């Protein structure tokens, strides 16, 4: 037993001799806080606890570099009431250096078993309202709203037909406050990495709206030296692009559209006979006034002079449908006159297009007639509701087939691709031109009804230019809608004005 005790004493003496200097050096090297203890990741600096606390406080009061995308901002802890309680943290760290705890790092070195480090968590206070207000201010200044697709602004004189008329929308950026606040707290809690990247959310651009089309067309029509009346609507939609759509204009040949509707309503059942089909074909393919008057005669019940009754009958039908600004009291190319009708449109003296006193319409009225025929061909709409026993979808499709015979590559039809499906009817007098058409775009059918007036004489070149531009802009807009707000990869070519005209031979009723 005495031998064992003696052996232990020898071991202790040897250990003391070997480890004594190292232990003394360890003891001398220790600061006011034990080794292996950090304050929220920061190694304590200072000869006294008070000095350690001051240094820690200074480190955590340094400003933070905050980035909104590439924009660098500075956040000072005091801006949001961020305060670190370093005294509480130091007090929590002190017990780790008392008793055997003081020697744990040294013993870990001796036995090659490093002591587990201890990190004192950050003790802080924060004004949540100030933090929220700071983030809100950043969002107010730097958030970028998403931009919807918009029309291309071309220099005066540059035709719309030279390019796709709309640019894609631009996504926006919005600050996400909750995740951003977490990143700020992480940076404020670090004594070394004082940088925070705010969390931003990309906001997709909104869908295109027809208001963008209207803005573009207002800019274009403002350059026209006269009056412009425009009505554009996707068939079946309530959204419209309009410019003074209720100006009274001479009806011209555009009134042949409701004439065909009235003929089918009153005289045709199923399909027209050969003679009626010939009249319809000549009325639209050749824009024959003589054939149109014979159609009026059929509507009026037949016989000499019945065309007058036919014109009045068509007028009564239109006005019964609510189209108070459209009438025809006198057949085409006749010297005999009747009493002119007074309408809301021709009573408004804001504009004076010198309209024919006996054949009038507005861009909106005649556009609605063509929309109703198109809806009828699809099995719905106003005409089938008003005349369920007098019109059928197949008959309305036949009307569109005849209207589509107006193929001369002029006015509105020059603004759409060569292979586009459309049906339109144009008309003109010395000082006014009009054209109304339905165009089947990738987004579905839409109506364009455009009437223009220039005092004295309407130059064909001037008329053709504005008609093509308006039509191209409408086609491009509805293409944009179909593409989800993205322009097509390749712009669609327009018809070649020098190409041979489409045949004007009669078509088979009901053909697509």
C-alpha positions in Angstrom: 0.0 0.0 0.0 2.8 2.3 0.9 4.5 1.4 -2.4 1.3 2.4 -4.3 1.0 5.7 -2.5 4.7 6.4 -3.2 4.2 5.6 -6.8 1.2 8.0 -7.1 3.3 10.8 -5.5 6.1 10.2 -7.9 3.5 10.4 -10.8 2.1 13.6 -9.4 5.5 15.2 -9.0 6.5 14.2 -12.5 3.2 15.5 -13.9 3.6 18.7 -12.0 7.1 19.2 -13.3 6.0 18.5 -16.9 2.6 20.3 -16.9 3.3 23.1 -14.4 4.8 25.6 -16.9 2.0 24.9 -19.4 -0.6 25.3 -16.7 0.9 28.5 -15.5 1.1 29.8 -19.0 -2.6 28.9 -19.6 -3.5 30.6 -16.3 -1.6 33.8 -17.3 -3.2 33.8 -20.7 -6.8 33.7 -19.6 -8.8 36.9 -19.9 -11.7 38.0 -17.8 -13.9 35.4 -19.5 -12.9 31.7 -19.9 -11.4 30.4 -23.1 -13.7 28.8 -25.6 -16.5 31.1 -24.7 -17.8 33.5 -27.4 -20.4 36.2 -27.4 -22.8 35.6 -30.3 -19.8 34.5 -32.4 -17.4 37.2 -31.1 -14.3 36.3 -29.2 -14.2 38.5 -26.1 -11.7 41.4 -26.3 -10.5 43.3 -23.2 -8.6 43.0 -20.0 -11.6 43.4 -17.8 -15.3 42.5 -17.9 -16.2 46.2 -18.4 -13.8 46.4 -21.3 -15.1 43.2 -22.9 -18.6 44.7 -22.6 -17.7 48.0 -24.2 -15.9 46.3 -27.1 -18.9 43.9 -27.7 -21.3 46.8 -27.6 -19.2 48.8 -30.1 -19.1 45.8 -32.5 -22.8 45.3 -32.4 -23.6 49.0 -32.9 -21.8 49.1 -36.3 -24.1 49.9 -39.2 -25.3 47.2 -41.6 -24.9 47.4 -45.4 -28.3 46.5 -46.8 -28.8 45.7 -50.5 -32.0 46.2 -52.5 -30.9 44.4 -55.6 -27.9 46.5 -56.6 -28.8 49.5 -54.5 -26.7 49.8 -51.3 -28.4 51.2 -48.2 -27.1 51.8 -44.7 -29.1 50.7 -41.6 -27.9 51.9 -38.2 -29.1 49.8 -35.3 -30.5 52.9 -33.6 -32.8 53.5 -36.7 -34.9 50.5 -35.6 -34.3 50.6 -31.9 -31.9 47.6 -32.0 -29.9 47.4 -28.7 -27.7 44.6 -27.5 -27.6 43.8 -23.7 -23.9 43.0 -23.5 -23.9 43.1 -19.7 -26.4 40.3 -19.5 -24.4 38.3 -22.0 -21.1 38.8 -20.1 -22.9 37.8 -16.9 -24.1 34.6 -18.5 -20.5 33.8 -19.7 -18.8 34.3 -16.3 -19.9 31.1 -14.6 -18.3 29.0 -17.4 -14.9 30.1 -16.0 -15.5 29.2 -12.4 -14.1 26.1 -10.6 -13.2 23.2 -12.9 -14.8 25.1 -15.7 -11.8 27.4 -15.8 -9.4 24.4 -16.5 -11.6 22.6 -19.1 -9.8 24.1 -22.1 -6.4 23.2 -20.6 -7.4 19.7 -19.8 -8.8 19.3 -23.2 -5.4 20.2 -24.7 -3.6 17.7 -22.3 -5.8 14.8 -23.1 -6.3 15.7 -26.8 -10.0 16.1 -26.3 -10.8 19.7 -27.1 -13.4 21.3 -24.8 -16.8 22.0 -26.4 -16.9 25.7 -27.3 -19.7 27.8 -25.7 -21.4 30.6 -27.5 -23.5 33.0 -25.5 -26.6 33.9 -27.6 -27.3 37.5 -28.4 -29.5 39.3 -25.9 -31.1 42.3 -27.6 -34.2 44.5 -27.8 -35.9 45.7 -31.0 -38.6 48.2 -31.9 -40.8 46.1 -34.3 -42.8 49.2 -35.4 -39.6 51.0 -36.4 -38.3 48.0 -38.3 -41.6 47.6 -40.2 -41.6 51.4 -41.0 -38.0 51.2 -42.2 -38.7 48.3 -44.5 -41.9 50.1 -45.7 -39.9 53.2 -46.6 -37.4 51.1 -48.6 -40.3 49.4 -50.5 -41.9 52.8 -51.2 -38.7 54.2 -52.7 -37.3 51.2 -54.5 -40.2 48.8 -55.4 -40.8 48.8 -59.1 -44.4 48.3 -60.3 -44.9 45.7 -63.1 -45.6 47.3 -66.4 -48.3 46.0 -68.7 -47.5 45.5 -72.4 -47.5 48.9 -74.1 -47.8 50.4 -77.6 -44.7 51.4 -79.6 -44.5 55.1 -80.1 -43.4 55.7 -83.7 -42.2 58.9 -85.1 -44.8 60.9 -87.2 -45.0 59.5 -90.7 -43.7 56.1 -89.8 -46.4 53.5 -90.8 -47.6 51.1 -88.1 -47.3 48.4 -90.7 -43.5 48.6 -90.4 -43.2 46.8 -87.0 -45.1 44.9 -84.3 -46.9 47.6 -82.5 -46.6 46.4 -78.9 -43.7 45.7 -76.5 -43.9 43.0 -73.9 -44.7 44.0 -70.3 -42.0 44.4 -67.7 -42.0 42.4 -64.4 -41.9 44.4 -61.2 -40.0 44.0 -58.0 -41.5 44.0 -54.5 -39.8 43.7 -51.1 -40.9 40.7 -49.0 -40.9 42.3 -45.5 -41.0 39.2 -43.3 -38.0 37.3 -44.8 -36.2 40.6 -45.3 -36.6 41.4 -41.6 -35.1 38.0 -40.7 -32.0 38.8 -42.9 -31.6 42.2 -41.2 -31.7 40.6 -37.7 -29.1 38.0 -38.8 -26.8 40.8 -40.0 -27.4 42.9 -36.9 -26.6 39.8 -34.7 -23.3 39.2 -36.3 -20.2 41.1 -35.1 -18.3 40.4 -38.4 -20.8 39.9 -41.3 -22.7 43.2 -41.3 -24.3 42.7 -44.7 -27.9 41.8 -45.6 -29.5 41.2 -49.0 -33.2 42.0 -48.9 -35.6 39.4 -50.2 -37.3 40.6 -53.4 -40.2 39.1 -55.2 -40.6 39.4 -59.0 -44.1 40.4 -59.9 -45.2 39.3 -63.3 -46.5 41.9 -65.7 -50.3 42.3 -65.9 -52.2 41.1 -68.8 -52.5 43.5 -71.7 -55.5 45.8 -71.6 -57.4 47.3 -74.5 -56.6 50.7 -73.0 -53.1 50.4 -74.4 -54.5 49.9 -77.8 -56.7 52.9 -77.4 -53.7 55.1 -76.3 -51.8 54.0 -79.4 -54.7 54.8 -81.7 -55.4 58.2 -80.1 -51.8 59.1 -80.8 -52.1 58.0 -84.4 -55.5 59.5 -85.2 -54.4 62.8 -83.6 -52.2 63.3 -86.7 -55.2 63.0 -89.1 -56.4 66.3 -90.5 -60.1 65.8 -90.0 -62.6 63.8 -87.9 -62.0 60.2 -86.8 -64.6 57.9 -85.4 -63.5 54.5 -84.2 -65.1 51.5 -82.5 -63.1 48.3 -81.7 -64.4 45.4 -79.7 -63.6 41.7 -79.3 -66.7 39.9 -80.2 -68.7 39.1 -77.0 -66.6 41.3 -74.8 -67.5 44.5 -73.0 -64.0 46.0 -73.5 -63.8 48.6 -76.2 -61.2 50.9 -77.8 -63.1 53.9 -79.0 -62.5 57.4 -80.3 -65.7 59.5 -80.7 -67.7 56.4 -81.8 -71.1 58.2 -82.1 -70.3 60.8 -84.7 -73.0 60.9 -87.5 -71.5 59.8 -90.9 -72.9 59.0 -94.3 -73.8 55.3 -94.2 -72.4 54.8 -97.7 -72.0 51.1 -98.7 -71.5 50.0 -95.1 -75.3 50.0 -94.8 -75.3 46.9 -97.1 -74.4 44.9 -94.0 -77.7 45.5 -92.1 -79.4 45.2 -95.5 -78.2 41.6 -95.8 -79.4 41.0 -92.2 -82.8 42.3 -93.0 -83.0 40.3 -96.2 -82.3 37.1 -94.4 -84.6 37.9 -91.6 -87.6 38.6 -93.8 -87.0 36.8 -97.1 -84.6 34.0 -96.8 -85.3 30.7 -95.1 -82.3 28.3 -95.0 -80.4 29.4 -98.1 -81.1 32.1 -100.7 -82.3 31.1 -104.2 -80.1 31.6 -107.2 -81.3 35.1 -108.0 -81.0 36.3 -104.4 -77.6 34.7 -104.1 -76.5 36.6 -107.2 -77.8 39.9 -105.7 -75.9 39.3 -102.5 -72.7 38.4 -104.3 -72.8 41.5 -106.5 -73.8 43.7 -103.6 -70.6 42.7 -101.7 -68.1 41.5 -104.3 -68.8 44.4 -106.7 -70.4 46.8 -104.2 -73.2 47.2 -106.7 -75.8 49.8 -105.6 -78.1 48.5 -108.3 -78.1 45.0 -106.7 -78.4 46.5 -103.3 -81.6 48.3 -104.4 -83.0 45.1 -105.7 -82.4 43.6 -102.3 -84.3 46.5 -100.7 -87.1 45.8 -103.2 -87.3 42.2 -101.9 -87.3 43.3 -98.3 -90.1 45.8 -99.2 -92.3 43.0 -100.6 -91.4 43.2 -104.3 -92.8 45.3 -107.1 -91.9 48.7 -108.4 -91.0 51.2 -105.7 -90.9 48.6 -103.0 -87.2 49.5 -102.4 -88.4 52.6 -100.5 -90.5 50.4 -98.2 -87.5 48.0 -97.9 -85.2 50.9 -96.7 -87.8 52.0 -94.1 -88.4 48.5 -93.0 -84.6 48.0 -92.4 -84.5 51.3 -90.5 -87.4 50.3 -88.2 -85.6 47.0 -87.4 -82.3 48.7 -86.6 -83.9 51.3 -84.4 -86.0 48.7 -82.7 -82.7 47.0 -81.8 -81.6 50.3 -80.2 -79.5 51.7 -83.1 -81.0 55.1 -83.0 -78.3 56.7 -85.2 -78.6 54.4 -88.2 -81.2 54.8 -90.9 -81.8 54.5 -94.6 -84.9 56.3 -96.0 -83.8 56.5 -99.6 -82.4 53.8 -101.9 -79.0 54.3 -103.5 -78.4 56.5 -106.6 -81.9 58.0 -106.6 -82.9 61.6 -107.0 -86.2 61.2 -105.2 -85.9 62.3 -101.5 -87.8 61.7 -98.4 -87.8 63.4 -95.0 -84.5 63.1 -93.2 -84.5 61.6 -89.7 -83.2 63.4 -86.7 -81.0 61.3 -84.4 -78.9 61.9 -81.3 -75.8 61.7 -83.5 -76.8 64.2 -86.1 -78.3 66.5 -83.5 -74.8 66.9 -81.9 -73.2 69.8 -83.6 -69.8 69.2 -82.0 -68.8 67.6 -85.3 -70.1 68.1 -88.8 -69.1 65.5 -91.3 -71.8 66.7 -93.8 -73.6 63.3 -93.6 -76.0 62.2 -96.2 -79.4 63.2 -95.0 -81.0 59.9 -96.0 -78.4 57.2 -95.3 -76.5 57.6 -92.0 -74.8 55.5 -89.4 -72.1 55.8 -86.7 -68.9 53.7 -86.3 -70.4 52.1 -83.2 -73.8 51.3 -84.6 -72.6 49.6 -87.7 -69.9 47.9 -85.7 -72.5 46.4 -83.4 -74.5 45.1 -86.4 -71.5 43.2 -87.6 -70.7 41.9 -84.1 -74.3 40.7 -83.7 -74.1 38.8 -87.0 -70.9 37.2 -85.9 -72.3 36.2 -82.6 -75.4 34.9 -84.3 -73.1 32.7 -86.5 -71.7 31.3 -83.3 -75.1 30.4 -81.9 -75.8 33.4 -79.6 -76.1 37.1 -79.2 -78.7 39.8 -79.8 -80.1 38.8 -83.2 -81.0 35.2 -82.1 -82.5 36.6 -78.9 -84.6 39.2 -80.8 -85.5 37.0 -83.8 -85.4 33.4 -82.7 -87.8 32.2 -85.4 -86.4 34.4 -88.2 -82.7 33.8 -88.1 -80.4 30.9 -87.6 -76.6 30.5 -87.0 -76.2 29.0 -90.4 -78.0 32.0 -92.1 -75.7 34.4 -90.2 -72.7 32.5 -91.3 -73.9 32.8 -94.9 -74.2 36.6 -94.4 -70.5 36.7 -93.3 -69.5 34.6 -96.3 -71.1 37.1 -98.6 -69.7 40.1 -96.8 -66.2 38.5 -97.1 -66.5 38.8 -100.9 -65.4 42.5 -100.5 -61.7 41.6 -101.3 -59.9 44.5 -102.9 -56.9 44.8 -100.6 -57.8 48.3 -99.6 -58.4 50.1 -96.3 -58.8 47.9 -93.2 -57.8 44.7 -94.9 -54.3 45.9 -95.7 -53.5 46.0 -92.0 -53.8 42.2 -91.4 -51.7 39.2 -92.6 -52.4 37.9 -96.1 -53.7 34.6 -94.7 -56.0 36.2 -92.1 -59.7 35.4 -92.1 -61.9 38.4 -92.2 -65.1 39.9 -93.6 -65.5 43.7 -94.2 -67.5 46.2 -96.1 -66.1 49.6 -97.1 -67.7 52.7 -98.4 -66.7 56.1 -99.5 -68.0 59.5 -100.7 -65.9 62.5 -101.7 -65.1 63.7 -98.2 -65.6 60.6 -96.1 -64.5 57.0 -96.1 -65.7 54.2 -93.8 -64.9 50.6 -93.3 -66.2 48.0 -90.9 -64.9 44.5 -90.6 -64.7 41.4 -88.4 -61.3 39.8 -88.2 -60.5 36.4 -86.8 -57.3 36.8 -84.8 -55.5 34.2 -82.7 -57.5 35.6 -79.7 -60.8 35.2 -81.6 -62.9 37.5 -83.7 -62.9 41.2 -83.2 -64.7 44.2 -84.8 -63.0 47.3 -86.3 -65.3 50.1 -87.5 -63.5 53.2 -88.7 -65.0 56.3 -90.3 -63.0 59.4 -91.3 -63.9 62.8 -92.7 -61.8 65.5 -94.3 -63.5 68.7 -95.5 -63.6 69.1 -99.2 -61.9 65.9 -100.5 -60.5 62.8 -98.9 -57.3 61.8 -100.6 -57.1 58.0 -101.0 -53.5 57.9 -99.9 -54.4 59.6 -96.6 -57.3 57.3 -96.0 -55.4 54.2 -96.9 -52.6 55.1 -94.5 -54.8 55.6 -91.4 -57.0 52.6 -92.2 -54.0 50.3 -92.5 -52.4 51.6 -89.3 -55.5 51.3 -87.2 -56.1 47.8 -88.5 -52.5 46.7 -88.0 -52.5 48.0 -84.4 -55.8 46.1 -83.6 -54.4 42.9 -85.1 -51.2 43.2 -83.2 -53.0 43.9 -79.9 -55.2 40.8 -80.2 -52.2 38.8 -81.2 -50.5 40.0 -78.0 -53.6 39.0 -76.0 -53.4 35.5 -77.5 -49.7 35.2 -76.7 -50.2 36.0 -73.0 -48.7 39.5 -73.4 -45.7 38.4 -75.4 -45.0 39.7 -78.9 -44.6 37.0 -81.5 -41.1 35.8 -82.3 -41.5 36.8 -85.9 -43.8 39.6 -87.1 -46.5 38.4 -89.5 -46.1 39.6 -93.1 -48.9 41.8 -94.5 -50.6 41.4 -97.9 -48.7 42.5 -101.0 -50.7 45.4 -102.5 -49.4 44.5 -105.9 -50.7 40.9 -105.8 -53.7 39.9 -107.9 -57.0 40.6 -106.4 -59.1 37.8 -104.9 -61.8 36.5 -107.3 -65.2 38.0 -106.9 -67.1 35.0 -108.1 -70.2 34.0 -106.0 -69.4 31.6 -103.1 -71.3 28.7 -101.7 -73.5 29.9 -98.9 -72.3 28.4 -95.6 -68.7 27.8 -96.8 -66.0 28.7 -94.2 
